[in-house]
Amino acid sequence: MGSSPKSIDLNAEQAQALLDRINGRRLSEEDYSLLFALVQTYLYLKHAFEQKTESIRRLLRMLFGAPTESSQNVLGKEEHDGGQKQEEEPATTLPAPSDPDRSHKDKPKGHGRNGANCYTGACRVKVPHPTLKAGDPCLECPKGKVYPLKKPATFVRLTGRAPIGATVYEREQLRCNLCGMIYTAPLPEGVEEQKFDPTAGSIIVVQRYGYGIPFYRLEKLQEHLGIPLPDATQWDVAETVGNKVYPVFRELIRMGAQARIVHNDDTHMRVLSLMKEIAGEQNPSRTGIFTTGVLCITEQGRKIALYFTGRSHAGENLDSVLAQRASHLDPAIQMSDALSRNKPRKARTIECNCLIHARRNYVDVARSFPPECRHLIESIGKVYHHESIVKAQKLSDRQRLEYHQAHSGPVMEELKQWGRHLLENKKVEPNSGLGAAIRYMLKYWEKLTAFLRIPGAPIDNNICEQMLKRAILHRKNSLFYRTEHGAYIGDMFMSMIHTCVLCGANPLDYITTLQIHSSQVFKEPGKWLPWNYRQNIQPDSS
């Protein structure tokens, strides 16, 4: 809408008189002017209301999150199905992809039951038959003999225990009645004289920084189970573990700097010491505190997750990472949303913008502009359908580019012309929610469609937003870090844990192994990364 309409002073009596004249079809020239102004005011208020409603929806999504932005949820089941029925499959020589969820959906419900083979961490006890052994005569038929089956009968019994267990060794003590010398029984073989086993430190770290369980909650649970573990002690243990493994974090940053593709984004965080520092500044240049996620994908396809918490934005943290990039390498392909703070200032990158962010602007206004938003959302759905085919066929970057150019290119070009047509022919108000969504899409068009020109360029930044959920989980459960050092410890462990998840390693086993072989980790951290540490395990000579 344009500028706000002229103010109209109309009391209840004047309004009723106007209604009577309308009813009696006795309108004057002044009445027509008044009606024109009233309709203008109505349209202005309607537009303002829609904008406020969209802002409130965005705020609610930021505060409470959204279960999903799927087409079915946004457009409604009937509309979504209707659009899908009209959509023609693109001509392709490649077979349609198998639905990754279909095998899961088609399985009959097991009601949460798991077979005995699923319990890989369970203690297994062999139970022999109390009266029979192999070769004994059968109890039913006197001529037959029993033989063992390859597959035993299994029974699973689950017991409750504390996450951190404890064993009390009551060592016998003997004292000489003459000289007073005390003799204490030694610990059993294999038991070290350290209170916390490496596995205990790993569980504390993974629960805290992997699953967002605050120290004080674990303290209460341990207390109720009779194995006290104060939150301050847990922090001391986590810090000790960090002192043994931090070279790996530095190596992950160095390797991430050489990556071919980098995703970055940030989310707000609270660090009490930084908040105090900002409050003490007279005119702080920046009041925000952030956790940045940088997701690096190497030439070999390995994914490295890096977290950084402080007053720096995502682009500044990416600058710090890429400062370690080898000079002979080409600029990295960078995927982020279009916020200026995500762009590095020093490092050169090939910028791409997230298609899902552009789509999200239409999701926010779908209730106000259903036909237009349905058209765009279903069109982008076709692009993701093509991407699923590419992934299912495991095409090379060059093949993927050619496939998208042939099938997604026309879809995106039609969207571009569609958006321009709506704006240039004044079929949509430029300042409305829909107009703003179209203007955003056209403004960043080149970066939103980089996957149609650059081999290997990602379509969206979803993988980085998913990794930031770990930091958001920490913020929701623990509210804050106390100091910058505490934030650094959190960033280090979240980086290691999420990198393990991305490459299929077990974070508990990984962090335990790093502690056991700490001296070797310090000598050659490159040999102790989540994807190669198992092959380098040797007895620690120290």
KAGIGI-V830067 format. One record per pair of residues at least 24 apart in sequence whose C-alpha atoms are under 10 Angstrom apart, sorted by sequence separation. I is the first residue (numbers start at 1). GAP is how many residues later the second one is. If there is no record, write none. Layout:
I	GAP
I	GAP
//
This chain:
10	24
266	24
267	24
268	24
287	24
288	24
289	24
290	24
292	24
293	24
294	24
315	24
318	24
319	24
320	24
322	24
323	24
356	24
383	24
384	24
470	24
505	24
506	24
510	24
513	24
516	24
517	24
518	24
127	25
265	25
266	25
267	25
286	25
288	25
292	25
293	25
314	25
315	25
316	25
317	25
318	25
319	25
322	25
355	25
382	25
383	25
416	25
417	25
470	25
505	25
509	25
517	25
8	26
126	26
127	26
208	26
265	26
266	26
267	26
286	26
291	26
292	26
314	26
315	26
316	26
317	26
318	26
319	26
320	26
321	26
322	26
382	26
383	26
415	26
416	26
468	26
504	26
505	26
127	27
208	27
265	27
266	27
294	27
313	27
314	27
315	27
316	27
317	27
318	27
319	27
320	27
322	27
383	27
415	27
467	27
503	27
504	27
505	27
126	28
264	28
265	28
266	28
313	28
314	28
315	28
316	28
318	28
319	28
380	28
383	28
467	28
470	28
502	28
503	28
505	28
8	29
166	29
205	29
209	29
264	29
265	29
312	29
313	29
314	29
315	29
316	29
318	29
319	29
379	29
382	29
383	29
416	29
500	29
501	29
502	29
505	29
7	30
8	30
124	30
166	30
204	30
205	30
208	30
263	30
264	30
265	30
313	30
314	30
315	30
316	30
382	30
499	30
500	30
6	31
7	31
166	31
204	31
263	31
264	31
313	31
315	31
316	31
380	31
467	31
499	31
500	31
5	32
6	32
124	32
164	32
205	32
206	32
262	32
263	32
264	32
315	32
379	32
380	32
467	32
499	32
5	33
8	33
164	33
201	33
204	33
205	33
262	33
263	33
278	33
379	33
412	33
496	33
497	33
5	34
6	34
7	34
122	34
166	34
200	34
201	34
204	34
205	34
261	34
262	34
263	34
496	34
5	35
6	35
122	35
164	35
165	35
201	35
202	35
203	35
261	35
262	35
297	35
376	35
379	35
380	35
467	35
4	36
5	36
122	36
164	36
201	36
202	36
205	36
259	36
260	36
261	36
262	36
274	36
275	36
296	36
297	36
376	36
379	36
412	36
413	36
4	37
5	37
116	37
117	37
119	37
163	37
164	37
200	37
201	37
204	37
205	37
259	37
260	37
261	37
274	37
296	37
412	37
5	38
116	38
200	38
201	38
256	38
258	38
259	38
260	38
261	38
271	38
296	38
376	38
1	39
5	39
115	39
116	39
164	39
198	39
201	39
202	39
256	39
257	39
258	39
259	39
260	39
270	39
271	39
295	39
376	39
4	40
5	40
115	40
116	40
163	40
164	40
201	40
256	40
257	40
258	40
259	40
260	40
261	40
269	40
270	40
271	40
295	40
375	40
409	40
412	40
3	41
4	41
115	41
163	41
196	41
201	41
253	41
255	41
256	41
257	41
258	41
259	41
260	41
262	41
266	41
268	41
269	41
294	41
408	41
1	42
2	42
114	42
255	42
256	42
259	42
261	42
262	42
263	42
264	42
266	42
267	42
268	42
269	42
294	42
376	42
409	42
1	43
198	43
253	43
255	43
259	43
262	43
264	43
266	43
268	43
375	43
376	43
408	43
409	43
1	44
163	44
252	44
259	44
408	44
409	44
259	45
268	45
1	46
256	46
266	46
267	46
372	46
405	46
406	46
1	47
256	47
257	47
266	47
267	47
372	47
404	47
405	47
256	48
265	48
266	48
404	48
405	48
255	49
256	49
265	49
266	49
401	49
403	49
404	49
256	50
264	50
265	50
292	50
372	50
401	50
402	50
253	51
263	51
264	51
266	51
400	51
401	51
402	51
252	52
253	52
265	52
400	52
401	52
252	53
253	53
264	53
265	53
401	53
402	53
164	54
252	54
253	54
264	54
397	54
401	54
163	55
263	55
400	55
401	55
162	56
262	56
372	56
398	56
399	56
400	56
401	56
164	57
165	57
249	57
397	57
398	57
399	57
400	57
163	58
164	58
397	58
398	58
162	59
163	59
369	59
396	59
397	59
162	60
165	60
166	60
167	60
262	60
396	60
397	60
161	61
162	61
164	61
165	61
166	61
257	61
373	61
162	62
163	62
165	62
166	62
257	62
372	62
376	62
162	63
164	63
165	63
257	63
258	63
259	63
161	64
162	64
163	64
164	64
257	64
258	64
368	64
369	64
373	64
160	65
161	65
162	65
164	65
256	65
257	65
258	65
368	65
369	65
161	66
162	66
255	66
256	66
257	66
258	66
259	66
368	66
253	67
254	67
255	67
257	67
258	67
365	67
366	67
253	68
254	68
256	68
257	68
258	68
365	68
366	68
253	69
254	69
255	69
256	69
257	69
258	69
260	69
263	69
364	69
365	69
254	70
255	70
259	70
260	70
261	70
262	70
263	70
264	70
265	70
266	70
364	70
253	71
254	71
258	71
260	71
261	71
262	71
263	71
264	71
265	71
362	71
363	71
253	72
254	72
258	72
259	72
260	72
261	72
262	72
263	72
264	72
265	72
361	72
362	72
365	72
387	72
258	73
259	73
260	73
261	73
262	73
263	73
264	73
361	73
362	73
364	73
258	74
259	74
260	74
261	74
262	74
263	74
265	74
362	74
363	74
257	75
266	75
361	75
362	75
384	75
265	76
266	76
361	76
362	76
383	76
265	77
360	77
361	77
264	78
265	78
359	78
263	79
264	79
358	79
359	79
361	79
358	80
361	80
358	82
359	82
357	83
358	83
357	84
358	84
355	86
358	86
262	87
358	87
261	88
262	88
261	89
262	89
263	89
355	89
263	90
354	90
355	90
358	90
263	91
353	91
357	91
352	92
353	92
355	92
356	92
352	93
353	93
354	93
355	93
352	94
353	94
354	94
355	94
351	95
352	95
353	95
354	95
355	95
351	96
352	96
353	96
354	96
350	97
351	97
352	97
353	97
352	98
353	98
351	99
352	99
350	100
338	102
352	102
358	102
355	103
356	103
357	103
350	104
353	104
354	104
355	104
356	104
357	104
338	105
352	105
353	105
354	105
355	105
356	105
357	105
338	106
351	106
352	106
353	106
354	106
355	106
356	106
337	107
350	107
352	107
353	107
354	107
355	107
352	108
353	108
354	108
338	109
352	109
337	110
338	110
336	111
337	111
335	112
335	113
335	115
333	117
333	121
333	122
335	122
336	122
333	123
334	123
335	123
337	123
333	124
334	124
335	124
336	124
337	124
333	125
335	125
336	125
335	126
336	126
334	127
335	127
336	128
335	129
336	129
305	158
305	159
307	160
306	161
307	161
305	162
306	162
309	162
305	163
307	163
307	164
295	166
295	168
296	168
294	169
295	169
294	170
295	170
293	171
294	171
292	172
293	172
295	172
309	172
293	173
294	173
295	173
293	174
294	174
310	174
292	175
293	175
309	175
292	176
293	176
309	176
291	177
293	177
309	177
310	177
293	178
309	178
310	178
292	179
308	179
309	179
291	180
307	180
308	180
290	181
291	181
307	181
309	181
308	182
309	182
307	183
308	183
307	184
308	184
306	185
307	185
306	186
307	186
308	186
306	187
307	187
308	187
306	188
307	188
305	189
306	189
307	189
305	190
306	190
304	191
305	191
307	191
304	192
305	192
306	192
305	193
306	193
304	194
305	194
261	195
263	195
303	195
304	195
305	195
260	196
261	196
262	196
265	196
291	196
303	196
304	196
305	196
260	197
261	197
263	197
264	197
302	197
303	197
304	197
305	197
263	198
266	198
267	198
293	198
303	198
304	198
262	199
263	199
264	199
265	199
266	199
292	199
303	199
304	199
263	200
264	200
265	200
291	200
295	200
302	200
303	200
263	201
264	201
267	201
294	201
302	201
262	202
263	202
265	202
266	202
267	202
269	202
293	202
301	202
265	203
268	203
269	203
296	203
264	204
267	204
268	204
295	204
266	205
267	205
269	205
270	205
269	206
268	207
269	207
274	207
275	207
267	208
270	208
271	208
272	208
273	208
274	208
275	208
270	209
271	209
272	209
273	209
274	209
269	210
270	210
271	210
272	210
273	210
274	210
269	211
270	211
271	211
272	211
273	211
269	212
270	212
271	212
272	212
273	212
270	213
271	213
271	214
271	215
271	216
270	217
269	218
304	226
302	229
252	240
249	242
250	242
253	242
246	243
249	243
252	243
248	244
249	244
252	244
239	246
242	246
243	246
246	246
249	246
239	247
242	247
245	247
246	247
249	247
252	247
238	248
241	248
242	248
245	248
248	248
239	250
242	250
246	250
235	251
238	251
239	251
242	251
245	251
238	252
241	252
235	254
238	255
212	258
211	259
212	259
210	260
211	260
212	260
213	260
214	260
217	260
209	261
210	261
212	261
213	261
217	261
209	262
211	262
212	262
216	262
210	263
211	263
212	263
214	263
215	263
209	264
210	264
212	264
213	264
214	264
209	265
212	265
213	265
214	265
208	266
211	266
212	266
245	266
248	266
244	267
245	267
245	268
246	268
208	269
242	269
245	269
208	270
241	270
244	270
245	270
241	271
244	271
245	271
247	271
255	271
243	272
244	272
245	272
246	272
254	272
241	273
242	273
244	273
245	273
248	273
251	273
252	273
241	274
244	274
245	274
247	274
248	274
251	274
252	274
240	275
243	275
244	275
246	275
247	275
250	275
251	275
245	276
246	276
247	276
248	276
249	276
250	276
251	276
241	277
244	277
245	277
247	277
248	277
251	277
252	277
244	278
247	278
248	278
251	278
252	278
246	279
247	279
248	279
209	280
210	280
245	280
248	280
249	280
209	281
247	281
248	281
208	282
209	282
248	282
209	283
210	283
211	283
245	283
205	284
209	284
210	284
205	285
208	285
209	285
210	285
208	286
209	286
210	286
211	286
69	287
206	287
209	287
210	287
74	288
75	288
97	288
100	288
205	288
206	288
209	288
210	288
74	289
96	289
97	289
99	289
205	289
209	289
69	290
73	290
74	290
96	290
97	290
98	290
206	290
69	291
74	291
75	291
79	291
83	291
87	291
97	291
98	291
206	291
210	291
71	292
74	292
75	292
79	292
83	292
87	292
90	292
96	292
97	292
100	292
205	292
70	293
74	293
89	293
96	293
97	293
99	293
69	294
80	294
84	294
88	294
92	294
95	294
96	294
97	294
98	294
69	295
75	295
79	295
83	295
87	295
90	295
94	295
97	295
98	295
74	296
75	296
83	296
89	296
90	296
94	296
96	296
97	296
80	297
84	297
89	297
92	297
95	297
96	297
210	297
75	298
76	298
80	298
84	298
94	298
95	298
74	299
75	299
94	299
74	300
206	301
207	301
58	302
75	302
205	302
206	302
58	303
61	303
71	303
74	303
75	303
205	303
203	304
204	304
202	305
203	305
206	305
58	306
71	306
202	306
203	306
205	306
54	307
57	307
58	307
70	307
71	307
201	307
202	307
56	308
57	308
200	308
202	308
203	308
54	309
55	309
94	309
199	309
202	309
203	309
54	310
55	310
71	310
198	310
199	310
201	310
202	310
53	311
54	311
70	311
92	311
198	311
201	311
202	311
53	312
54	312
199	312
200	312
202	312
54	313
198	313
199	313
202	313
51	314
54	314
92	314
198	314
199	314
201	314
50	315
53	315
91	315
92	315
197	315
198	315
90	316
91	316
198	316
199	316
50	317
51	317
90	317
198	317
199	317
50	318
90	318
197	318
198	318
197	319
55	378
54	379
51	380
51	381
52	381
47	382
50	382
51	382
50	383
47	384
48	384
47	385
47	386
2	427
1	428
2	428
1	429
2	429
1	430
1	431
//
